[in-house]
C-alpha cells in the first residue's frame, strides 16, 4: 500500500528548506555588496587617474559639477580669474565625469562627490615662482587644505587597544582634492537622476562628516549597522554603520606627475 506524506512531515520539510534559503540569502547579499564595493573603488581609482591626467593636460584641476550635467561649474575662462573660483553655492560638488571621460556614479547609481581646493589648484601657474597659495594659482608651492580623519587604536596608550580613537589619515596640506561615494546605504547621496537619497542618521557622525559640505572628511573601515551605536562616544558603544568609499588626490603625486610632464615648475 502506498503512503503519502503527512501534513506534519511536509511542514518539517518546508521548515528545513526555509532555514537553508535563509542561510543562503546572507552570504549572497554579502557577495553582491563586496562586488559593488570593488566596482566602486575601481571607478574612484579611474576618476583619480583622470584628474591627474587632466592636470597634466590643462595645468590645473577642474571645478566640481554643481548642476549634474557632468561639466565643471563655473566654466573655465582663461580671461577671467574668477572662473577658477569653484564656490558656486557649495564648496562641494559632483565629479565632472563628462569632462574627465569617466563614470559619474557608483555601483548604487549615486553621483560621486568631488571637492578640490580652489582657486589654488584650479588656476594654472602664470610663472615659475612659488607663489601659489598667495596668488591663488597652481605651482610647486601650492598646498592642499582638506582634512582627512580616520579611527583606530591610539598608539599613545600602550597596552590598551581602542577602535574609536580619531586621528589624522593625512596632513591637510597634502590633500588637494577628494572623490567619494556614499556607499550602499546612500546616506547624504544624490542619485544619478538628481534625487536626494536618505538623510544621515543623527548617530552616524562619521558618515555625516562626509555629507556636511565642509573641508573635513572621514575614512575608516567598513562597519554594519548595530544597535546602540555611537561614532563619537566612548569605547563601550560600537561604531555606527559606515560604508563610504573615498580616495584623496595627493599633492606629492600630482606635483611629480606635473614635473614629469614638464608642466611644472
Helices and strands as residue ranges (DSSP letters): H 7-58, G 81-84, E 93-94, H 97-100, E 113-116, H 132-135, E 147-152, E 165-170, G 172-174, E 175-181, H 205-209, E 216-218, E 245-250, H 251-260
